[in-house]
Amino acid sequence: MKKYAIVIHGGAVTMDPSELSPETEAAQREGLQQALQAGWEILHQGGSALDAVEAAVRVLEDDEHFNAGRGSSLNLQGEVQMDASIMDGSNLKAGAVDTVRYVKNPISLARTIMEKCPHVYLSADGALEFALQHGLEIEAVHYFETEKTRQEWLEIVQEQEKVPQKDTVGAVALDQDGNLAAATSTGGIEGQLKGRVGDSPVLGGGTYAANESCAVSCTGDGEVIMRGALAHEIYALVKYKGLSAPEACREALELRAEDLKGDKGFIAIDKDGNVALETNCNVMRRGYRIGEEEPFVAIWTDEAAD
Ligand code: ASP
């Protein structure tokens, strides 16, 4: 059996440990396990990296403990607006969507755009219209909002000096045929301006995959990640400098450090199956599973084994 592996993340942030309740932490660990299992099962049975990353991200979008799909952060107007992208490393096809509402799984909309739309990237109402035409699952506003996201939005608009939360979910995979794929999905930053778009749907920004190099999904300060085109930077470091995925991610963390200050988290897998989970934050919800080895899931950066 050929090498196969999946890596996932549920966002990287710098936070005080007291801000993460034991209940939320346990729920996030459980969500990561389930997402990893959903993607791994597909790879294990010989399915495609593309199907695996979509499946893993859908689990995290459906889980209200992550900032994507249900549980997405609210923008300054108190609305959900979601971004996502997916890329197939075997042919460089990709689909992306930003500021979309009502679509239960933005990652599946991104994939449908990739497969059925002459364009790569649809936005807002146009993306929603396309989703309706293609029968994607739609949910009412209350499905996406949770008590936690409403409360956090209230604190932001009431100017309680709250540090806006962000987060994202993503997955990268290598399948048994040697194909790579990447997927990223997010509700963006709490209290962001209506129409603000982060790095997650930007190809080469938060997401990139090419079979001859690696697959990458980013999390962190989207403005910084976009300005550094960091997913593409990691791809280029693997391709042109011959680095492994972990080496490339560590080097990309330091790229123009003075100009690109901010939270950064990367997951990547290269064509040889080396997995990377690198961040400059103290929290990165993450996990991976290589072939039939035991799965690994962690939240705090200093947790062992990666
Ligand atoms: N990168 C995401 C954004 O800027 C947020 C995050 O990953 O925490 O929208």
Residues whose N, C-alpha, C, O or C-beta is under 5 A from the ligand:
A	BS01	LIG	A12 K166 D167 T168 T186 G188 I189 G198 D199 C218 T219 G220 D221 G222 E223
